[in-house]
Amino acid sequence: MGLTGTLLAVDAGNSKTDVAVVAADGEVLATARGGAFRPPAVGVERAVDALADAVARAFAAAGVTFVEHVSACLANADLPVEEERLAAALHARAWGASVDVRNDTFAVLRAGVDEPRGVAVVCGAGVNCVGMRPDGRTARFPAVGRLSGDWGGGWGLAEEALWHAARAEDGRGEPTELARTLPAHFGLASMYALVEALHLRRIEPARRHELTPVLFATAAGGDPIARAIVDRQADEVVAMAVVALTRLDLLAERTPVVLGGSVLAARHPRLDDRIRELLAARAPEAVPRVVTARPVLGAVLLGLDRTGAAPEAHARAGPLRRLSPGRCRATGTGPGNRTGSGGVFMGRGGALHPDRIKIG
């Protein structure tokens, strides 16, 4: 069963997935959370399989089996060919009559603006930037790491800190407190011990992300090397934002620049202040803001934009900003059901190219 004008919104990231079923008037009928979405690691079909459980729970809670439109903002949808494959895979599931697929950075952007106009820079595990205008024009980057010219993000910052700390300890580089603070985080006495522990996997490689807050704390303590790394991250964020603004002819117009992702949302004073100073110098009309809404709200708003919903519908989706159990019409349960984990709850490239692939 489907309801006229219903929408399925999906925000699928590297660590978790949020989905929402929304009525034509913007009422949030049901939400659910699922696991990681990682097509490069498991393949497209298995990655979409991972979405299916959360979608099924949300559909059951909303009392629908089909929607008019699917608005999907997906991690790892970095290139048009990847969007095409993912759009085809979602359409094959017959969840909705039409499907739009975009990179998940667009969800962060749309969640942080009042209309589909602005630029977003996301700095979480990696870094990405997108921009859009109401006329449909977009700007974006391939954002596949150093291969596409990217620098930073939480993982990159941790790697950079380790590099400087190792060279400081063995004499190849300038002295830095990072040579002490990084190994101390793991209870070790030297960088040699930390390098050995990481190389031999006595410390799991994934735990390197824990070193990013250590880097910021060391920078806050005045260490020149740590401060230089933080400053470079600010430079990279602003460089991406200015390029996107320029491509969209927004550099001279008052335009939101949305900052998202765990590194930017943490509001580290040195990073935050430098980003704002650089934007003021290079893009004086830019209005920086840190997004606090859940990205799934952005996927919903993009879907409502696509379906031509009234402004009142956009406003009515607001409860997704503060999602918690029992807020909407229906409830449901699922594996690991609790706030933020597995349950059903009620109420993101150098040349310009299309930001979404449409089917149906």
MARFI-263527 format. One line per 10 residues: number of its first residue (from 1); their letters; for each residue x, y, z of C-alpha. Coordinates in steps of 0.5 Angstrom, whole numbers, plus 500, padded with zeros to 3 digits. Example, Ala and Ser with C-alpha at 12.3 -4.5 7.8 and 13.67 -1.06 7.14 Angstrom:
// MARFI-263527
1> as> 525:491:516; 527:498:514 $
// end
This chain:
// MARFI-263527
1> mgltgtllav> 500:500:500; 502:507:498; 500:514:500; 500:519:495; 506:524:495; 509:520:500; 517:520:501; 522:516:503; 529:519:505; 535:516:506 $
11> dagnsktdva> 542:519:509; 547:513:509; 554:514:512; 560:510:513; 558:509:520; 550:509:520; 544:510:516; 538:514:518; 531:513:514; 525:517:514 $
21> vvaadgevla> 518:516:511; 514:523:510; 507:525:508; 506:529:502; 505:535:507; 511:534:511; 509:530:517; 514:525:519; 511:518:519; 516:514:521 $
31> targgafrpp> 524:514:522; 529:508:523; 536:507:524; 541:502:520; 548:500:520; 554:503:515; 553:504:508; 560:502:505; 559:500:497; 567:500:496 $
41> avgveravda> 568:495:501; 562:490:500; 559:492:493; 553:496:491; 548:490:492; 550:488:499; 551:495:501; 543:496:499; 542:490:502; 544:493:509 $
51> ladavarafa> 539:499:507; 533:494:506; 532:492:514; 532:500:516; 527:501:510; 523:495:512; 522:497:519; 520:505:517; 515:502:512; 512:498:517 $
61> aagvtfvehv> 511:503:522; 509:508:517; 504:503:515; 506:503:507; 510:499:503; 511:504:497; 512:511:496; 512:516:491; 519:518:491; 526:516:494 $
71> saclanadlp> 531:521:496; 537:518:498; 544:522:500; 549:516:500; 556:516:502; 561:514:497; 557:516:491; 562:521:489; 562:520:482; 557:520:477 $
81> veeerlaaal> 558:513:475; 557:511:482; 551:515:483; 548:511:477; 549:505:479; 547:506:486; 540:509:483; 539:503:479; 540:499:485; 535:503:489 $
91> harawgasvd> 530:503:483; 530:495:483; 528:495:490; 521:498:488; 521:502:494; 519:508:490; 516:510:483; 522:515:482; 529:515:485; 534:521:486 $
101> vrndtfavlr> 541:519:489; 546:525:491; 552:525:495; 551:525:502; 554:532:503; 548:535:500; 544:532:505; 548:536:510; 548:542:506; 540:542:505 $
111> agvdeprgva> 539:541:513; 543:547:514; 540:552:509; 533:555:509; 532:554:501; 537:550:496; 542:555:496; 549:555:499; 555:551:500; 557:546:505 $
121> vvcgagvncv> 564:543:507; 564:537:511; 570:535:515; 569:528:518; 573:522:517; 575:525:510; 573:532:507; 568:534:502; 565:540:499; 558:541:495 $
131> gmrpdgrtar> 554:547:493; 547:548:490; 543:554:487; 535:553:486; 536:553:479; 539:546:479; 546:548:478; 551:545:483; 558:545:484; 562:539:487 $
141> fpavgrlsgd> 569:535:488; 571:528:486; 573:528:494; 576:521:493; 582:523:498; 589:525:496; 588:522:489; 583:528:487; 587:533:491; 584:533:498 $
151> wgggwglaee> 587:534:504; 585:533:512; 579:530:515; 580:527:521; 583:521:519; 588:525:515; 589:530:521; 591:524:525; 596:521:520; 599:528:519 $
161> alwhaaraed> 600:529:526; 603:522:527; 608:524:521; 611:530:524; 611:526:531; 615:521:529; 620:525:525; 621:530:531; 623:524:536; 628:521:531 $
171> grgeptelar> 631:528:529; 629:528:522; 624:534:524; 622:540:528; 621:538:535; 613:538:537; 609:536:543; 606:531:539; 611:526:540; 609:526:547 $
181> tlpahfglas> 602:527:547; 600:522:541; 603:516:545; 601:518:551; 594:517:549; 595:510:548; 599:509:555; 606:509:551; 612:512:553; 615:514:546 $
191> myalvealhl> 613:515:538; 617:509:537; 613:504:541; 607:507:538; 609:506:531; 611:499:533; 604:498:536; 600:500:530; 605:497:525; 604:490:529 $
201> rrieparrhe> 597:491:530; 597:491:537; 593:498:537; 588:497:531; 589:502:525; 582:504:526; 584:507:533; 588:512:529; 582:517:529; 582:518:537 $
211> ltpvlfataa> 589:522:535; 585:527:532; 582:530:539; 589:530:541; 592:534:536; 587:539:537; 589:539:545; 596:540:543; 595:545:538; 591:549:544 $
221> ggdpiaraiv> 597:548:548; 601:552:544; 605:547:540; 607:550:533; 607:544:529; 600:542:532; 598:549:530; 600:549:523; 597:543:522; 590:546:524 $
231> drqadevvam> 591:552:521; 592:548:514; 586:544:515; 582:551:516; 586:553:509; 583:547:506; 576:548:508; 576:555:506; 579:554:499; 574:549:497 $
241> avvaltrldl> 568:553:500; 571:559:495; 572:555:489; 565:552:490; 562:559:491; 566:562:485; 563:556:480; 556:558:482; 557:565:482; 555:566:489 $
251> laertpvvlg> 562:569:491; 559:576:491; 552:574:494; 550:573:501; 551:566:502; 550:561:507; 557:556:508; 555:550:512; 560:547:516; 559:540:518 $
261> gsvlaarhpr> 562:533:520; 565:531:527; 571:535:526; 568:542:524; 562:541:529; 566:540:535; 568:548:534; 575:547:536; 576:555:537; 583:555:533 $
271> lddrirella> 580:552:527; 573:555:528; 576:562:528; 581:561:523; 576:559:518; 571:565:519; 577:570:519; 579:567:512; 572:567:509; 571:574:511 $
281> arapeavprv> 578:576:507; 576:571:501; 569:571:501; 566:577:505; 559:575:503; 559:568:506; 555:567:512; 559:561:516; 554:557:520; 555:550:523 $
291> vtarpvlgav> 550:545:522; 546:542:528; 540:538:524; 541:531:523; 543:530:515; 537:526:514; 533:532:515; 537:535:509; 535:528:505; 527:530:507 $
301> llgldrtgaa> 528:537:504; 531:535:498; 525:530:497; 520:535:498; 524:540:494; 523:535:488; 516:534:489; 514:541:489; 511:541:496; 509:547:499 $
311> peaharagpl> 513:551:504; 509:549:510; 511:542:508; 518:543:509; 517:547:516; 513:541:518; 519:536:517; 522:540:523; 522:535:528; 527:531:525 $
321> rrlspgrcra> 532:536:528; 531:533:535; 529:526:533; 527:522:539; 522:516:541; 515:517:541; 515:524:537; 511:522:531; 504:518:529; 507:511:530 $
331> tgtgpgnrtg> 512:507:533; 516:500:532; 522:496:534; 528:493:531; 534:490:533; 538:494:538; 532:498:539; 534:505:543; 535:512:541; 540:512:535 $
341> sggvfmgrgg> 542:505:534; 538:500:530; 530:502:532; 525:505:529; 523:512:532; 518:517:530; 518:524:530; 552:530:504; 568:534:482; 572:539:479 $
351> alhpdrikig> 567:541:474; 560:542:474; 556:536:473; 549:534:475; 548:532:483; 543:527:482; 541:521:478; 534:521:477; 530:514:475; 522:514:474 $
// end
